[in-house]
Amino acid sequence: MNIQSEIDFFSELGLVDKARFLSKLMGEVSEEVKVGGGDGQDPSRYRFVVEINQRLARLVYQLLSEDLARPQDDVIIRMLLSSRADKTTERLMHKAYSRVVTNFESHDTTVLLNAT
């Protein structure tokens, strides 16, 4: 997976689409650890998924609140797709990410109701 092209793709998304993308990724990561995350008895994978989902939830909140202190797009993608010592966890993230990218549709005309 080419990290730079993934950074470019993510950077081109609008704020709401970035939040949608990360929200979808949270679900895919959770699903991947349940059905295909390797040894089901290994609690470290579940701890990893809980931690990554907490980080992603915080990022979604920062995106939607337009928090200028949020991490840059390249930092987010590198956090998700960088090499890991635990190769099973690395594959888990790559599979979940690939499914999101494959099925994700950007909505150029996303409208927020009650937006001021």
N, C-alpha and C positions, 0 to 999 in steps of 0.2 A: 504494500500500500504506500503510495507516494504522499507523505505528510504535507509537503508544500502545496500540492493540488487540493488536498482536503482543507488546508487553511484558506486557500483562495476561494473555494466553494463556500465555506462557512462565512467568510468575510463579506461575500456578496449578498448574503441574506439580510433582510430587514430585522429589526429587533424582535418583533412578534414572531417571525419565522424562526429566528434563532431559539427563542424560548420554546416554540413548538417542537423544534428538532431535538432539543435537549430533553424535553419532557418525554418524547417518544423513545429516546435512547434510554431513559431511566426504566421504562417498562421492558424494553428489549433486553437490557442487562439483567434485570430480575428474572425474566423468563429464561434466559440462557443459563443462568446458574441453576435454575430448577430442573431443566430438562437435559442440558448437555454440558454442564460445567465441570465435568470430570468426576472425581470421587465425591459422591454425595455425602460421605461421612466427614469430609474435610471442612471444619467450621471456618478456616481462614478464608475460604472463597466467599462464604456468606458475609463475613466481616468486611471483606473488600467491597462487596456489592453494596452493603449498607453504607459504608463510608463514601464510595463514589456517588451513590444516589443522594446522600446528604450534601455533598459538594455541588452536584448538579442542581438540586433543589434551590440551594443558595444562589447559584448562578442565574437560574430562571427568575428568581425574585429580583436580583440585581438588574437583569435585562429589562424586565417589565417596569421597574421603577426608574429606569434610565440612570442608574447609579454610575457616576463617572469613575468611581474607585474600583469597578469590577475589573477582573483580569482581561487582558487583550485577547483577541481571537486566537492568535498563534499559541498563546499559553494554554488556552482551553483545549485546543486540538492536540497539542503535544502531551498534555496531561492524560488525554483519553487514549492516544495511539502510540505513545512511546514504548520502547522495548522495556520489558519487565524481566526480573530474575525468574519469576514463576511463569513459565511459558504457557501453562494451562490458562492462567488468568489473562495473559496477553491474547491468547486465541479467543477467549470468552469475549473480551472487549472488541476485538476485530470483527468477530462474527456479528455481534449485536450492532456495531457501528455500520457494517456493510448492509445489514437488513434495513436499517433506518435510511441510509443513503439511497438504496435501491427503491424504496417505497415512498420516499418523501417528495411531496409536491409543494413547491413554494407558492404562496398566494400573494402575488404582487398587489392585489387589491384588498388585502386584509383590512377590515374595518373594525375598529373597536367601538362597541356601543358604550354610551355614556362617557366617551372621551371628551376632554375639554380642550 
